[in-house]
Amino acid sequence: MGVSCPEACFQAESAAGCLSHFEEWTKTRFWRNRLSIVSVVRQICHAEIDDSLVEEYSNIGTLNLFAMVQAIHSLMFHLQNSLISETTLAPVQTGLENWRRIWDKRIPEDSDIPETPENIWRLIGFLRHASEFWHLARIKSAKIISAADDDQTEDEYTHDASRYDHTDMGDVNELIMEYRRMNLGMV
C-alpha cells in the first residue's frame, strides 16, 4: 500500500486548490520515491532517524501515521507467533520510538478547522487516536520481552494462544491494569 497523499488534497475547496496541494505533495520523498507504508515502517524500524527526517515524516499525515503504527502491530503479532523462538523486538522498539518522535512533531490537519456542526466532516476522526495504538504496541512489546526474559515454557505459550477466542472481559481488564502499571505518563 502506497503512502496516501495529504488530507488537504481531498478537502480542497476547488479543483485548483486540490491541484496546488497535489503539486506540493509531488515534491516530497513520498511521491518522488513512490514509498509504501511498508518501506517507511522498515526505515523507521531500522535505526534511529535524524531530526530532519522526523521533520519530513511529520508531514506524512495522520492517516499514514495510523497505518504505520498498525503495521508495527502486525509485525509484532507475527514475531510473537513466530516458530523461531529467538526473535528480537529491537527493531520494533526502534520503530516505536521513531514513530512517537514523528507523531509529536506533526501538526494535525484539522488544527485550524473550527469544531462547528458544518465543519465536523472535515475533522480528523478515529485516526486521531493513533497514539493510543502506539501505547498498546509499547505494552505488547514489553509483555513479549518480559515473557522471553522469564523463559516461559511451551505450555504457557499454548495457554496464551488458547485465550485468543475467549469473549470474557478478563483480557481487557488485564490490559488496562498493565497500562496502569507501565505508567506511561502520556497526555
N, C-alpha and C positions, 0 to 999 in steps of 0.2 A: 504494500500500500504506500503510495507516494505521500509526501508531506503536502497537506492541503494549503491552498492559497488563503490569505488572511480574510477574516470576517468582514473587513471594510469593503472588499470586492462585492460581497453578497448584499451588504447593506447600503451601498451607494445609492444616492437619490436620483441618479441619471446614468445613462449609458456612458457619457463622457467621464463621469466620476468613477465609474467602475473601471473603465479603461485606464484612467490615471493611476488608480490603486494597483491594477494588474501590472502596469508598466513598472511601477516601483518594485513589485514582487519579482519581476523578471531579472532584476539586478542583484537579487540575493543569491547566496550559495545554494539555497534550497532549490531554486528554479534552475540556475545555471548547471548544476551538477545532477539535477533530477534525483535528489536524495529521497530515499524511502524512510519510513519510520524506523525500520529495522537498521538501516545504516546509521541513522542518528543515534539510536539506542546503543548500537555497537560502539560508536565513537565515545559516547559519554561513559560507557562501562569500561572502556579500555584503560584510561588513565585520567587523572585529574586534569580538567580542561582549564586553559588560561582565561583570564578575565575578559579579554577581547572576544573570545568565543562564547563565553557566558553572555556577554552583551548581545552578540549577534543572535544566539539561540533564544534569548529572552523575547525576541520579536517573532518567534515562530507561531505564537497564538495559543490560546487556551485549549482549543480542540486538539492540536498536535501534542501539547504537553500532556493532556489527558491520555491520548493514545500511547505516548511514550511510557507513562507510569503503568498503564495496563500491560504493555509489552514486557516491562520488567516483572510484573506479577506473573505473567505467563512463563517467562524464563525461570523464575523461582519455582513455580509449580513443576516444571519439567526437571529441574535439578533435584528437587526434593523427592520426586518419584522415580528418579533415575536408577537403573540397575547398578550403576557404578557407585560404589559407596564412598569413594574418595573424591567427591566433588568439592569445589571451593566456592564460597559465595563472595570472595574478594571482589571480583568484577561487578557483581550485583551491588555490593555495598558502595563501591566507587560510583557506579551509575546513580544510585540513590542520592549520594552526597552531591554529585554534579547536578542532578535534576533539581534538588532543593535550591541550589545556588541560582539556577536559571529561573525557577519559579519566583524566588524572592526578588529577582531583578525585573521581572516582567511588569508591564503596565496593562491592567485588564482592558480589554477592548471596549468595555461599557463604562469606563471610569468617567466619561464626560456626558453620559446619557442620563437625563433626569428619570427618576423612578416614578413615572406617571402612567396612568392606565393606557394612554395612547402609545406609549413607548415600551411597554412591558415586553413586547415581542422582540425588541432589539437587545434586551439584556441577556447576559450570559446565564444560562440555566444551570442544569445539573453539573455541568463541567466545571463550574466554579469551585466544586468540592474536590478537585483533583488532589489537593494537598492531604485530604483525609485518606485517599488511596495510598499516598506516599507513606503516611503514618502506618497504615495497615501493612504495607510492604516492609517497613522497618521492624514492626513487631514480628512478622512472619520470619524474616531473616534472623532476628535474634533468637527466636524459638528453634529454628533449624540448627543454628550454630550451637546453642545450648544443648540440644539433643545430641549433636555429634560429640560435644565435649563430655557428655555424661555416658558415652559409649552405650547407648540403648541397644537392647537385644532385638533380634528379628521379631520376636513375639510382640514386643511393644510397638514396632512399626506396623505389624499386621493388625494390632488392635486399633491404632490410629487410622489405618486405611479403612477398616470396617466401619468407622464412625461417619464417613462421608455422606451416607444416605439417611442419617438419623434426622428426625424432624423436631426433636425437642429443642428447647432454648438453652440447654446446658452449654453448648459450644459457644453460643453468642455471649452468654454470661461470662464464660471463661475468657473470651476475647476482650470484653470490656474490662474485666479485672486485670488482665495482662497490660492493657493500655494504661490503666491507673498505676500499676507497678512501675512501668517504664518512666512515668512522669516526664513526658516529652517537653512539657513547658511551651507548647506552641499555641499561638492565638488562633 
